[in-house]
Amino acid sequence: MIEEIEKNGWFFGNGDFSDNELLSIFQKNTDDSFSIKKNTLTPNKSSDSRITLSKIYGLNAFPFHNDGVQNKIPPKFIVLKLKSSEIEVAKTFLLDGFELALNNQNIFYHSIFNINGNGFKEITPLINKRINGKKMLRYNPVIMDSVIKKKKVELEQIINNSSKIEINWKPKSFLIIDNWRILHSRDSITNLNKERIIERIEFYYK
């Protein structure tokens, strides 16, 4: 599992790992310590006062993004666990941000973006090296904009024209995402898949 995450930036499987089991796996294989935050994601039009994807997009499809970009250090790993037993569940899509950056280095390494959301402000390139030289990608179109406006337009064109990895959820399945590398999105919610209940566990560097 760890080998696949290191190679591809994500892992999709079936099973019921506890939070402590996942924590042990990550800490043992990375020699790092993590703290955990968790919540439950259900399709809705959020009334939260914060700027969130649910508040902006509601039941519509979510754009590609990284979680927690309004933090100086976003969560390294995101684990999503399907808790609902519905057969029809809105799909998740993945994009390898580091792979996109290989042919678009000017956008990912040299274009400057403003992060402005939920009380957090920062000016940063999309990819920087903040912890021990480790690359970290941060992008959320809701709270980020490029200083040179056309750069965000170019980025969205790159994302839209790229081949996506499609995750088809099944009962008891889980998805591990390297949140510093992989962009993810969600399909739109319909009457057929509105019972989608996902538990999200975020692993932050201590």
ABEGO torsion letter per residue (X at the ends): XAAAAAAAGBBBBBEBBBAAAAAAAAAAAAGBBBBBBBBBBBBBBBABABBBAAAAAEABBBBBBBBGAABABBBABBBBBBABABABBBBBBBBBAAAAAAABAAAAAABBBBBBBGGBBBBBBABBBABGGBBBBBBBAAABBBABAAAAAAAAAAAAABBBBBBBBBBGBBBBBBAAABBBBBBBBBAAAAABBBBBBBBBBX
